[in-house]
Amino acid sequence: MTKVAIIGSEQSGRTALASKLGKKGNISDVTMYDFAKSGTVLIVVDATGYPKSIKPLITALNLTDIVLLCIPPTGPDTYTGECIVALNSAGCRHGLVVLTKSDLAYQGALDGLKKRIRKIATGTVLENWDQIAVSTTTFEGMEELKTMIASTGEKVDYELSQLNGLPPRVVIDQVFNVTGIGCVVLGVVKQGTIHAKDKIAMMPVDKPVEIRSIQMHDVNVKSAAAGARVGLALKNIQSKDVDRGYVISNNETVTTDFTLNCTLSRFTKRVFVGAILHIFAGLQSAPVRVEKIITNGNVVDYAEQGSECVLTLSGSKNIAYIESDRFILTSLDEKQRFVGYGFCDLGT
């Protein structure tokens, strides 16, 4: 199973590309597309609600393993830049830069655009990503793109297989009630292996649940390993008690306050004590206040863009996380909304 996020500005051609890679399924602020044939399973997530909101962008990145950054012949714009900052903040390692609508540009212009993008990507996670020009009208490059996705998917599958022995953890992105069954959730197994009849906890609400049954692409299965997109029927909980971002896991820390070792984006503004930021942990999010900043061992009033610092943050909403989780910091009032990323300080 290969899970792909398609991102870019509204005019980037991302939705047209998604529609050529799979059949449209669930629609919310993200739109799912599915393709299954001859043992090949592809799930494509289009961040439909972006750029109006950054939450769909973060959702798409967290539900997938490979990213396609779409850029039209007109070149990168403000939101392309924000997407690159987001990819850097999220630490996305696997992806491709897709030059869309290639039928509307001459080869010389496409070559120039590739060089420009390569320059922009220097020093980011995109630095070594391959680039490909495609057209959803003439289908130029589409088969090659699918081959490149499949090749990258093989690398991702190997990496995910190394996570199967870890404690199971499922991140939920959709929940609903099914008559005669009860609470059903859709989500991704981020690590470990889940089994039907497993007894586990719903976090951060800390409610014990039992996995009644597991489905993958509408087929009942007895277990699901890391990387699988699953539908789970749950016992002992109602759908009204579950929200997007909740985690099925027995190994979560739950808190409203955080001390993070942070790396700030060089494209953000200074971060001041007292600032209100928005924190994302997986699909969970909450507003937080900056209570304290430490830079180079000293307590300071602000941290410069591009710097490393320790931020003490206070909030009022419970967030569930594990040690390896990457927190993304945002400022929703700024033009470029991604502030940086951080990990919980284990010394606190």
C-alpha angles and dihedrals in degrees: 000000000000119000118199131185117208112202140167141103122316092263095044096101092243096134094048089050093048090052090056093051099053150350116282114253133156115018126198127117083322125043123217124213122189133200125180125169136142093351094313113122120186126179117190123193118198113198090225097171094054133132092024087061130016093212094082090051092052090044092053092049093050095049096051143053103209128048129207110199106201120210122177126216090267087070135231119334135187093287093048086058091049090050090054091050089048092051090050092048091049092047094232106183104178123060152107133232107230118200100207131201090029090165088071095058137062118243091248091055091049091050090051091049091051091054091048092051092047089055093048091049094054110124094014133099087262093062094103100029116125119242127219134179116221140172124205088197101053093019090231109165095004097115091045089050091053090050091051091049090050092049092050089045090060090057091048092049090056092049092049091050088063089062097056094094094056124096109284119263128176123188113209123217103167135030133181142153121254118199111247093011106054126204115025123179133189121210150122129275100233095184141350127023125283126206135197109264093027112148110218141144133267109224146239087014090053097222120155112236138176124220102236095185142343129222130188115189090345092306120118113237133178096224143008128206134209113305096026121132105220145182112216129194107208134203127211097027137079125226091241089064094057129074138181111284096030114137130222103215145117095216108061131129111215123201145136095218129061143187108204134188097222140194111200123212116252087226096059129086126252114292112228133198106262094031118139112229133173117237125205124197107178104308094337120098140178141165115256136183123228105238101170139007126201121189122178090348094306128111107238139177095236144007122228124236113269092022133122117237145150114249125196108205132187127199142159103229125082115242123191118214145153129223096265096051117122114219118211118210120208140176107211094195096059127089090234101042104189112092101175144278139268149177128228114270105242090203092072 
